Structures are given as C-alpha cells and as structure tokens.
Amino acid sequence: MESNGEIKARGALIVLEGLDRSGKTSQSARLLSYLNNLGYPVESWRFPDRDTAVGKMISSYLTNQSQLDDHTIHLLFSANRWEKRSLMEAKLKSGISLIVDRYSYSGVAFSSAKGLDIEWCKAPEVGLLAPDLVMYLNIPPKKAAERGGYGGERYEQLEFQKNVAKYYEMLTDPSWKIIDACLPLEDVEKQMKEIVLDCVVCCKKGKPLSHLWLS
C-alpha cells in the first residue's frame, strides 16, 4: 500500500523447489509460456545464475572442476542471490512476474544436508525477498535418480538427496504448495497453472513485498 492510499500492482515472485531431476526446469518453461500466452509480463530465472562472476565460481565447483570448503560454497550461493536482489525487486515492482528455478531454500537444504547448522545456513539469506509462492515438486529420491541425466553434477547422489529431502521438509512454510512430481508432465503442469495464476492475480491487486526469515 502506498502512502497516499494507492494500491501498487506488482509482479509475483514464484519459486520452484525440489530435488535434482524433480522437473523444475521443464515446469518453469511451461509456466513461462502459460503466463505469456495470458498476456502477463513474466521472466524465467534460475539459481545459481552461472553468468555472474560469483556464478562462474559456483559452476566450476558444481561440475567438479574446483574444490571449496562447504561454508565457502554456501556463502557463494547466497552471494549469487544477493547480487540479483535489486534487479529482482525492480522487475517485480515494474509488474513483471518471476518464475525462479531454485532459491534460498535450496541453499539451506543442500548445505544443511552436508552437516552445516541449519540456522547458520539461513543467516545469509535473511532479508532477501520472500517468494509469494513456493511450489515444491515432491518426488521420492529413488524415483528422481531413475530419470535421465542423473549423476552429472556433484550433488546428484541418491543418499545425499535423501538427506536434502529431510531438510526441505523442515523449511516448509505457509507459502509452500506441495506438487506430486511423480504424475505425468501434463498433470503436474495443470496443477501448477491454477495455483500460479491465483498468485499472479493476487500480487496484481497490490500484495506487499515481504522478506525472508526476518524475526
């Protein structure tokens, strides 16, 4: 709400989370097309953003070309989100909705699964923009491991992914919608379309922006 009482329409911040190979990238593309076809301005983002200076360091680590301490790589992932924060806010305030493939929840879940303290992992994320909607693509780790391309990157190991799933569960909050990612692609897409459209319409009516994990 603006100080003069005017409601400020904005775009929606929609995040897709889930284990590796849960279908986030495919569904992000489908949602982008869906909202575009309805006439809503929308962009597809992905974290880590491997095109930034920090993102290139992360990419080297994820593809096993470099080694970094667990604390260091966690802070790099967080820095990668912070370096996009101002642009993210500007886009949302200009009316553009963002479909984001992975966000702070991934950073915390993956680092906590390595044994880092969950509160320490959350601390660098405090103050980033909070999503209006998180869609968690729920799939058993063993089933995700059966999908094509599994194992190509550092974290795509079955036992580790099982641990990640436990931490995702701890991070669930009221903004989350759990989607059954074992269903056929089209059925998953149909579920997500309805939820996303409701969220976009709500933000267009002037829902205030909020921030992650501020007490």
N, C-alpha and C positions, 0 to 999 in steps of 0.2 A: 504494500500500500504506500503510495507516495504521500508526502507531507501535505499536499493540497487536496488529498482525498481521492485523487485519480488512481484507478487500478491500472497497473502496468503489466500488460501482456508480455509473456516471455516464452522462450522455448523450454522444452523438457530435457532433463538430464537422465537418460535411461541407460542403465548398465547391465551388461550380460556377464554373469559369472558362472563358473563351473570347472570341473576337472578338465585336464587336457583331453581333446577329442570328444568333448560333450556336444559339439555342434554350434558353438558360439559364433564362429566366423561365418558359417553358412546362414545362420538365422539373422545375423546382423545385416548381411547383404539383402536378405528378403524383406526385413523391416524397413530398410532404407528405401527400397523400391516401392513398398506399400505406401509409406507416408508421402513420398514424392508424387505418386500417382493420385493421391488425395489432395495434392496442392500445398502440403505443408513444407516449409523450408527445413531441410534436415541434412546432417552430415554424419558420416561414419568415422569414428575414431577408434584407435587401438593402443593399449598399453601393454608392454613398453612401446613408446614411439621410437623406433630404431633409427630414425633420420636425424635426431638431435645429437649434439656432442655427447651427452650422457648416454643416450640411447645406443650409440655405436659401441660404447664400452660394455653395456649390458648384452648387446647382441654377440659380441666376441665371447663373453662368458657363457651365454646360453648354448652356443654352438661348440663349446668345449675348446675354444682357441685360447682361452686365458683362464687363470685361476685367481679367485678373490676370496678373502675371508667372508664368512656368512654375514657378519654385521655390515661389512663394507657394501656387499651387493644389495643388501636390504635398503641401505641408505641411498644407494644409486637409483633403485627402483622408485623410491619415494621422491627423490630429486627430479626424476623424469616426469612425475605427475605435477610437481610444483612448477617446473619450467613451462608447463602448458596451462597453469591455473588462470592467469589473467586473460589469455585468449579464450579459454573456456567460458569464463564469466561474460566476456564481451559478446561472444556468439549467442549465448542464452538470452542476454538482455536485448539483443537485436532481433529476437524472435526465432532464432534457429534452434531446432531441437538436435540433440547429440545422441547418437547410438554408440555406446562405448563398450568395446570388447575388452574386458578386464579393467579393474580399478583397484582402489586401496585394499579391498577385501582379499584379492588375490595375493597382494604383497604380504599382508599379515598372515594369511593361512599358510602360504608356502614357507615363509621364514619360521613361523611357529612350528611347523611340521619338522623342521631341521633341528628343533630343540631350543630355539631362542624364546625368551619370555614374551608372552603374548602382549602384555601391557607395554613393554619396551618397543615391540614391533608397531603398536598402534600410535605411539607418541609422535613420530614424524609426520603422520597423516592428519593429525588434529588441525582443523582449520581449513582443510581442503573443502571444496564444495560437496555437499551431501547429495547423492542421487535422489531424484524424485521417485524412482522405481528401480529396483534390482530384480532381475529375472535370473533365478538360479536354475540352470539346466541340470537336473538331477539324473545321474546315471551311475550304476554300480561301477566301481573302479575296474573290475574284471571285464565288464562288457565294453568299457571305453578302450581297454587295452587290445580288444579284438578288432578295432577299427583301423582302417588303412593309414599308414604313415607313422604309427605309434612307435616311440623309441628313438625318434630322430633328434630329440633335444635332451638336455641334461636332466630335466625333471620327469621325463616320461618313463617312470619305473613304477611298476604295479604297487609294491609295498609302500613306497613314498606317497603315491597318490591316495592310497587308503588312509594314510595319516592326514593328508591335506583335507580330505573329506570331513574328518572329525573336527578340524578347526573351522572349516566353513560353517559347520552346524552351530558352533559357539558364537559366530558373528551375525547370525540371523537377527534381523530387527523388523519392525512393522512395515518398512518399505519393500521387503522381500516378497516375491511370489515364486513359489516352487513349481517348476515345469517338469513334467515327465519326459526326459530326453530320450527314453527308450522307444517312444512312439514313432511311427513313420514321420519323415521330414515334414510332410504337408500338414499332418495333425498337430505337430509341435508349432508350426507356423500359425495355424488357425487360432490356437490358444493364445499365442503371444500377441497377435494383431489386436484382439479385443482389449486386452489389458493395456497395451501401448497407446491405443487411440484414446482411451479414457484418461490416461495420464497426460497426454498432449493437450487435450481439451481443458483439463483442469489447470494446467500451467498457463494456458492462453487466457484464462479468466483472472490471472494475477496472483497465483500462489507464490508466497515469498520464498526466496532462496534460503537455504539453511546450510550449516557446516558440519563436518564430520566430528563426532565424538567430543564436542565441547560440553563441559560439565555445567 
